[in-house]
Amino acid sequence: MVDYLPVRRLVWDAWNLDHITKHGVTRDEVAEVFTADPIAVETYKGCLQMFGPTAANDTLSVVIGPDRKQAAGTYYVFSARRAKRKERKRYFQDREGNLDE
């Protein structure tokens, strides 16, 4: 897991809203992940893959990247989808403190 600046704001536009809709995810569900103590895994070019639950108890995978044109803590949403089984397992093991780091 990696440390990251707290998410203060998510940047939305027509492209990313359309993209997450194709994955069956809503903007509100993405926001719920960030209020539920997500875990972060560093990916490519400074992006983060976040895992966390929604209010409906689905676990999502959300890929965000810092928006360097905005204030610190502002992230652009690249993608969001239902987490795969392995990703859900990783999230819950981490939250239970069972992952070796």
C-alpha positions as CSV (number, residue, x, y, z in Angstrom):
1,M,0.0,0.0,0.0
2,V,1.1,3.6,-0.5
3,D,0.5,6.8,1.2
4,Y,-1.3,9.5,-0.7
5,L,-2.6,13.0,-0.2
6,P,-6.2,12.9,1.1
7,V,-8.7,13.1,-1.7
8,R,-10.3,16.5,-1.3
9,R,-11.9,16.7,-4.7
10,L,-12.6,14.4,-7.7
11,V,-12.5,15.9,-11.2
12,W,-15.3,14.8,-13.5
13,D,-15.9,15.4,-17.1
14,A,-18.1,13.8,-19.9
15,W,-15.4,11.2,-20.7
16,N,-14.9,9.7,-17.3
17,L,-18.6,9.9,-16.4
18,D,-19.4,8.0,-19.6
19,H,-16.5,5.5,-18.9
20,I,-17.6,4.6,-15.4
21,T,-21.2,4.2,-16.6
22,K,-20.1,1.6,-19.1
23,H,-18.7,-0.3,-16.1
24,G,-22.1,0.0,-14.3
25,V,-20.7,2.4,-11.6
26,T,-22.1,5.8,-10.6
27,R,-20.4,9.0,-9.5
28,D,-22.0,8.6,-6.1
29,E,-20.6,5.1,-5.7
30,V,-17.1,6.3,-6.5
31,A,-17.4,9.1,-3.8
32,E,-18.5,6.5,-1.3
33,V,-15.2,4.6,-1.7
34,F,-13.3,7.6,-0.5
35,T,-15.4,7.9,2.7
36,A,-14.8,4.3,3.6
37,D,-11.1,4.2,4.3
38,P,-9.9,2.8,0.9
39,I,-6.5,1.2,0.3
40,A,-4.2,2.6,-2.4
41,V,-1.8,0.8,-4.7
42,E,0.5,2.8,-6.9
43,T,0.2,2.1,-10.6
44,Y,1.7,3.8,-13.6
45,K,2.7,7.5,-14.1
46,G,1.8,8.4,-10.5
47,C,-1.7,7.1,-10.7
48,L,-3.3,5.2,-7.8
49,Q,-5.7,2.2,-7.8
50,M,-8.0,2.6,-4.9
51,F,-10.1,-0.2,-3.4
52,G,-13.0,0.3,-1.1
53,P,-16.6,-0.5,-0.4
54,T,-19.7,1.4,-1.3
55,A,-22.8,1.9,0.9
56,A,-24.4,-1.1,-0.9
57,N,-21.4,-3.2,0.2
58,D,-19.9,-3.6,-3.3
59,T,-16.2,-3.2,-3.4
60,L,-14.9,-1.0,-6.2
61,S,-11.6,-0.5,-8.0
62,V,-11.1,3.2,-8.8
63,V,-8.1,4.5,-10.7
64,I,-7.2,8.2,-10.0
65,G,-4.4,10.5,-10.8
66,P,-3.4,13.8,-9.3
67,D,-4.6,16.8,-11.3
68,R,-1.5,19.0,-11.2
69,K,-3.4,22.0,-12.5
70,Q,-5.6,22.0,-9.4
71,A,-4.9,22.3,-5.7
72,A,-3.2,19.4,-3.8
73,G,-5.6,16.6,-3.1
74,T,-7.5,17.0,-6.4
75,Y,-7.6,13.8,-8.4
76,Y,-8.9,13.0,-11.9
77,V,-11.0,9.8,-12.1
78,F,-9.7,7.6,-14.9
79,S,-11.8,4.5,-14.3
80,A,-14.1,2.7,-11.8
81,R,-15.4,-0.8,-11.8
82,R,-16.5,-3.6,-9.5
83,A,-13.4,-5.1,-7.9
84,K,-12.3,-8.5,-9.0
85,R,-12.3,-11.3,-6.4
86,K,-8.5,-11.1,-5.8
87,E,-8.8,-7.3,-5.3
88,R,-11.7,-7.7,-2.8
89,K,-9.7,-10.3,-0.9
90,R,-6.7,-7.9,-0.8
91,Y,-8.9,-5.0,0.5
92,F,-10.5,-7.1,3.3
93,Q,-7.2,-8.7,4.3
94,D,-5.6,-5.3,4.5
95,R,-8.4,-3.9,6.6
96,E,-8.1,-6.8,9.0
97,G,-4.4,-6.4,9.2
98,N,-3.5,-9.7,7.6
99,L,-1.3,-8.6,4.7
100,D,2.4,-8.9,4.9
101,E,3.9,-5.6,3.7
